Structure formats: structure tokens, C-alpha cells
Amino acid sequence: MYLLNGFLGEKYQRVNKIIDSYHSVQNNYINMEACCSYPFESVIDAQRYPIFTLPTEGVSGSRFFPAFECIEDIDIYSEELVRTLFDLDTNYNVTTQPHSGTQANQIVYNAVLSENDVVLSLSPKDGGHISHNKISKNQNKVINYHLTPEFEFNYDEIEELTQKNKPKLIIVGASSYPLQIDYNRIALIAHKYNAFLLADICHTALYVLGKTYPDVFPHADFVTFTMDKTLRGPQGGILIYKCEFSKLIAYSIFPISQGGPLQSLQFAKMIALVELSSINLENYAKLVQDNSKIICKKLVERNITVVTGTSNTHLILIDVRALKTTGNLVESRFYENNVLVNKNLIPGDQTSPDITSGIRLGTVCISNLNYSNEDVTLLAEIIANILLNPAIQNEGIHYLVEKYHKTINISN
């Protein structure tokens, strides 16, 4: 899929071995990891530009070094693009400075949390992200809410815990939750009890943009996401926040939470936003979601336990306990068959994060490569075979790798 050029010269021998190794994985494995997408070719090109030679600490309108106007333009144009893509009103501001999605969350924590403030977030065993549960500043106490037995967000529990514990911040978002989230309902609870709402939409940003998923605006006070999970951008975060928090966020970005911005990544984020502005996001979102549904349906037909039965995103969570195995062993089994998935905790999991009772799959990368419906169905059969019959040789993998992963070359 990718054509990675090496470096000329004997001193780069080890470097070129690293490139060759990465190239081999990219072009010989079916990537079904749920936390990545294949970047637009222009995004890869953008990261070749030396846009990192001028220090630009500070925020738009308030920099600490001269000759910042070019970076200021990146900030301004990126904000315009985000505003248009999400149809934001004037109550929100945007920054593309966060180095990651987790960093974007930390910027919010450092901006609004004081000593001993309480935070409410989804339990990691129910799909909550680890960065929503490890908040080191000011000895903040994190209390978890959970899913219902039907794998829905337990909105009644959220309200009960909010009323009882008076959290300063409620975090909504997950790294392995395939169904829809009612952001409005949680916002009503948060604001009823004077809590702020942070919506981490790293795994749902595409569907919010494509209007195939409940909207997070104007309900949330803060919205964070990354560009690389579903949006075909570079690694790096974006933070959208209500204007009333502008001074707190600016000071939290620098000097509290991070140093200067990574200008090359900001430039690449801007290019990705330009690309996203030029495509039909509803079609892209539906393609990813439809591919998830095809795979879920086939797995259920093969009596494999899909935790939520279906998916409204790219995420598919599989319970492997009935197969008398564990997630880490299944992850290795898939890797041996040239398919990349990851071990993952599932609701009610009694194992540890490095063992797990489940695996997590994603359909973004195969959607980026335009897998046909027939080949997605074939891939679903392959997944079922790997789970149920480890000894079977899956010739279909070679066919799919040759068809989709070796014939599309994007050069650096």
C-alpha cells in the first residue's frame, strides 16, 4: 500500500531496516486495529515540510516570539475549517495545539479542576479510556459510572452519582463502545448539578461530522478528538471549548500542560481538515458503519459473541470467553494470520488489561482502501475462521492483501 523510500548512505543502514520492517507490516497485514486510519496522501506530503524552525509558544493573538504570523495563519485557517465542518456557533473556540487526544483532555483538566474536585467518567472495563481515569492533578477523585446489562450508558446511574458526589467535571466518551451515546441527556444531567461536560469524541468524530450519530454540539462545554483514528489525519489532538473558558485554556496549553506547538503536525492537521472539507462525510461515515454491520452480522451468524450485537461506529467488540481462550492469545493468533486486532477488556471482565476476555476490531482502514461488500463479507468469514478454527489455512487473506494492500502505493 505504501511505498517507503529509504535514506542513502551507509550510516543509515539501521534506519533503513526500521523503514523496511514498517513497510512490511503496512503492506502485508490487514489492519483492523480500531484506533487508526490511513492518512490522505496530502497529509503524508505535508509532514515533509520543515515547518518547525520558528518557536511559536503561546496562542493565537498572544505569542512569545516574533515572526509567528505564518503559524498564526495555520491556527486561524484550521479554526475556520473546524467551525465549518462541525457547524459551530460563535460560543465555541478551537485550538489544534494539543499534541494528542490525551493531551487535549489534560489541558481541560488543568484548566478547570481545583484541589480535591471530583470527576465522573466511564469505567475502563465498560469501555472508558484510561486518560479519563488517570488524573494526577490536585488529588482529584475519579468515580466511575457503568453500562447497563443491555450495554447502554446507564444514564440513571450517571444522575445518581452526580447528585451524590457533585463532580466538577463529567467525561463522556469511550475507546471500545460501539453503540450510540446520548450527549444531550448527559449534558442536561451535568448542567443540572453545575458540572462541566467534556465529550471525548476520538472514536465518534467522523459520525458526528457525517451526521450519522447524535451531535455533541451545543451540549458539551469541551470537546476533544484526534485526527488519526477515523479522520485520515496525522497523530495529534484538537480541542473545541466554550469561549467563556478561553483564558483558562490558553494558560493551560502553555505553560501548564505542554510547551510549544508541534508546527509540522499542526500544518498536517490543517491539510487533513482541507481534505475532509472536500469529501462527502456522510458517505464516508456510512461506509465505515456499514462495513462494521456486515462483519457483526456474519460473526453473529457463526455464533461468535459480539458484545453489543451490532455497531453504530467502526468498533466491534468480541467476547472470546465461550471459545475457552483469552484476548491476548487471540490477538497473537490473528497476528500469525496477518490480521491486526488488539486484545481488549469487555464489560464485566475479571481479567487484567494485558490478558483480557475480548478483542477489539475496527473497520476504518479497510474502508479507506475501499473494500467491496463481497470482500468485507469474505473478511468476516476469515475472522470467524480464525476464532473458531485456528488450524484452518485462510487463503482469502492472501487474496485480500494482494488486492488491496500491495497494489495501492502511496509514496513518501
Solvent accessible surface area in square Angstrom, and as a share of the most:
residue,aa,sasa,rsa
1,M,1,0.00
2,Y,10,0.04
3,L,88,0.44
4,L,48,0.24
5,N,76,0.39
6,G,46,0.44
7,F,108,0.45
8,L,170,0.85
9,G,47,0.45
10,E,143,0.64
11,K,166,0.70
12,Y,68,0.26
13,Q,109,0.48
14,R,196,0.72
15,V,59,0.34
16,N,35,0.18
17,K,144,0.61
18,I,113,0.57
19,I,29,0.15
20,D,93,0.48
21,S,69,0.44
22,Y,132,0.50
23,H,52,0.23
24,S,50,0.32
25,V,54,0.31
26,Q,33,0.15
27,N,10,0.05
28,N,40,0.20
29,Y,34,0.13
30,I,0,0.00
31,N,18,0.09
32,M,0,0.00
33,E,56,0.25
34,A,1,0.01
35,C,52,0.31
36,C,31,0.18
37,S,13,0.08
38,Y,11,0.04
39,P,30,0.19
40,F,20,0.08
41,E,96,0.43
42,S,35,0.23
43,V,0,0.00
44,I,32,0.16
45,D,52,0.27
46,A,4,0.03
47,Q,82,0.37
48,R,162,0.59
49,Y,114,0.43
50,P,88,0.55
51,I,44,0.22
52,F,127,0.53
53,T,100,0.58
54,L,75,0.37
55,P,61,0.39
56,T,2,0.01
57,E,37,0.16
58,G,4,0.03
59,V,34,0.20
60,S,59,0.38
61,G,68,0.66
62,S,62,0.40
63,R,32,0.12
64,F,134,0.56
65,F,85,0.36
66,P,108,0.68
67,A,56,0.43
68,F,52,0.22
69,E,111,0.50
70,C,73,0.44
71,I,3,0.01
72,E,22,0.10
73,D,92,0.48
74,I,13,0.06
75,D,18,0.10
76,I,79,0.40
77,Y,93,0.35
78,S,0,0.00
79,E,46,0.21
80,E,92,0.41
81,L,18,0.09
82,V,0,0.00
83,R,57,0.21
84,T,107,0.62
85,L,24,0.12
86,F,14,0.06
87,D,115,0.60
88,L,21,0.10
89,D,64,0.33
90,T,121,0.70
91,N,90,0.46
92,Y,2,0.01
93,N,37,0.19
94,V,13,0.07
95,T,16,0.09
96,T,4,0.02
97,Q,5,0.02
98,P,0,0.00
99,H,54,0.24
100,S,42,0.27
101,G,4,0.04
102,T,56,0.32
103,Q,41,0.18
104,A,0,0.00
105,N,1,0.00
106,Q,45,0.20
107,I,0,0.00
108,V,0,0.00
109,Y,0,0.00
110,N,31,0.16
111,A,12,0.10
112,V,10,0.06
113,L,5,0.02
114,S,63,0.41
115,E,116,0.52
116,N,97,0.50
117,D,29,0.15
118,V,26,0.15
119,V,0,0.00
120,L,0,0.00
121,S,0,0.00
122,L,1,0.00
123,S,11,0.07
124,P,44,0.28
125,K,78,0.33
126,D,14,0.07
127,G,3,0.03
128,G,5,0.05
129,H,53,0.24
130,I,98,0.50
131,S,7,0.04
132,H,1,0.00
133,N,22,0.11
134,K,137,0.58
135,I,14,0.07
136,S,105,0.67
137,K,67,0.28
138,N,50,0.26
139,Q,147,0.65
140,N,14,0.07
141,K,125,0.53
142,V,41,0.24
143,I,28,0.14
144,N,44,0.23
145,Y,0,0.00
146,H,76,0.34
147,L,20,0.10
148,T,30,0.17
149,P,119,0.75
150,E,121,0.54
151,F,61,0.25
152,E,80,0.36
153,F,3,0.01
154,N,39,0.20
155,Y,28,0.11
156,D,92,0.48
157,E,35,0.16
158,I,0,0.00
159,E,52,0.23
160,E,111,0.50
161,L,32,0.16
162,T,0,0.00
163,Q,102,0.45
164,K,164,0.70
165,N,35,0.18
166,K,125,0.53
167,P,3,0.02
168,K,62,0.26
169,L,0,0.00
170,I,0,0.00
171,I,0,0.00
172,V,0,0.00
173,G,2,0.02
174,A,15,0.11
175,S,23,0.15
176,S,5,0.03
177,Y,7,0.03
178,P,1,0.01
179,L,22,0.11
180,Q,79,0.35
181,I,5,0.02
182,D,59,0.31
183,Y,1,0.00
184,N,62,0.32
185,R,104,0.38
186,I,0,0.00
187,A,3,0.03
188,L,117,0.58
189,I,11,0.06
190,A,0,0.00
191,H,78,0.35
192,K,134,0.57
193,Y,37,0.14
194,N,135,0.69
195,A,2,0.01
196,F,53,0.22
197,L,0,0.00
198,L,0,0.00
199,A,0,0.00
200,D,13,0.07
201,I,0,0.00
202,C,14,0.08
203,H,8,0.04
204,T,10,0.06
205,A,0,0.00
206,L,0,0.00
207,Y,0,0.00
208,V,8,0.04
209,L,13,0.06
210,G,3,0.03
211,K,154,0.65
212,T,29,0.17
213,Y,15,0.06
214,P,43,0.27
215,D,66,0.34
216,V,0,0.00
217,F,19,0.08
218,P,83,0.52
219,H,43,0.19
220,A,0,0.00
221,D,9,0.05
222,F,0,0.00
223,V,0,0.00
224,T,0,0.00
225,F,1,0.00
226,T,9,0.05
227,M,0,0.00
228,D,24,0.13
229,K,32,0.13
230,T,0,0.00
231,L,1,0.00
232,R,49,0.18
233,G,5,0.04
234,P,6,0.04
235,Q,134,0.60
236,G,3,0.03
237,G,0,0.00
238,I,0,0.00
239,L,0,0.00
240,I,0,0.00
241,Y,20,0.08
242,K,38,0.16
243,C,49,0.29
244,E,133,0.60
245,F,11,0.04
246,S,34,0.22
247,K,181,0.77
248,L,90,0.45
249,I,0,0.00
250,A,28,0.22
251,Y,137,0.52
252,S,1,0.01
253,I,2,0.01
254,F,50,0.21
255,P,74,0.47
256,I,83,0.42
257,S,22,0.14
258,Q,18,0.08
259,G,38,0.37
260,G,21,0.20
261,P,7,0.05
262,L,83,0.41
263,Q,15,0.07
264,S,23,0.15
265,L,38,0.19
266,Q,2,0.01
267,F,35,0.15
268,A,0,0.00
269,K,4,0.02
270,M,21,0.09
271,I,37,0.19
272,A,0,0.00
273,L,4,0.02
274,V,55,0.32
275,E,47,0.21
276,L,1,0.00
277,S,56,0.36
278,S,85,0.55
279,I,67,0.34
280,N,86,0.44
281,L,20,0.10
282,E,77,0.35
283,N,91,0.47
284,Y,23,0.09
285,A,0,0.00
286,K,91,0.39
287,L,59,0.29
288,V,0,0.00
289,Q,15,0.06
290,D,73,0.38
291,N,1,0.00
292,S,0,0.00
293,K,81,0.34
294,I,43,0.22
295,I,0,0.00
296,C,2,0.01
297,K,134,0.57
298,K,41,0.17
299,L,0,0.00
300,V,74,0.43
301,E,95,0.43
302,R,66,0.24
303,N,136,0.70
304,I,7,0.03
305,T,64,0.37
306,V,9,0.05
307,V,14,0.08
308,T,21,0.12
309,G,39,0.37
310,T,54,0.32
311,S,0,0.00
312,N,35,0.18
313,T,0,0.00
314,H,0,0.00
315,L,1,0.01
316,I,1,0.01
317,L,6,0.03
318,I,0,0.00
319,D,16,0.08
320,V,0,0.00
321,R,120,0.44
322,A,78,0.60
323,L,49,0.24
324,K,186,0.79
325,T,21,0.12
326,T,38,0.22
327,G,0,0.00
328,N,40,0.21
329,L,107,0.53
330,V,0,0.00
331,E,47,0.21
332,S,57,0.37
333,R,45,0.16
334,F,0,0.00
335,Y,111,0.42
336,E,133,0.59
337,N,30,0.16
338,N,48,0.25
339,V,0,0.00
340,L,25,0.12
341,V,7,0.04
342,N,32,0.17
343,K,60,0.25
344,N,23,0.12
345,L,24,0.12
346,I,2,0.01
347,P,25,0.16
348,G,47,0.45
349,D,0,0.00
350,Q,161,0.71
351,T,44,0.25
352,S,46,0.30
353,P,99,0.62
354,D,92,0.48
355,I,65,0.33
356,T,1,0.01
357,S,6,0.04
358,G,0,0.00
359,I,0,0.00
360,R,20,0.07
361,L,0,0.00
362,G,1,0.01
363,T,0,0.00
364,V,2,0.01
365,C,4,0.02
366,I,0,0.00
367,S,3,0.02
368,N,16,0.08
369,L,10,0.05
370,N,109,0.56
371,Y,6,0.02
372,S,41,0.26
373,N,93,0.47
374,E,129,0.58
375,D,8,0.04
376,V,0,0.00
377,T,49,0.29
378,L,58,0.29
379,L,0,0.00
380,A,0,0.00
381,E,54,0.24
382,I,5,0.02
383,I,0,0.00
384,A,0,0.00
385,N,30,0.16
386,I,1,0.01
387,L,5,0.02
388,L,62,0.31
389,N,56,0.29
390,P,75,0.47
391,A,92,0.71
392,I,74,0.37
393,Q,148,0.66
394,N,21,0.11
395,E,132,0.59
396,G,16,0.15
397,I,14,0.07
398,H,119,0.53
399,Y,99,0.38
400,L,0,0.00
401,V,10,0.06
402,E,65,0.29
403,K,88,0.37
404,Y,15,0.06
405,H,1,0.00
406,K,82,0.35
407,T,91,0.53
408,I,69,0.35
409,N,91,0.47
410,I,27,0.13
411,S,48,0.31
412,N,69,0.36
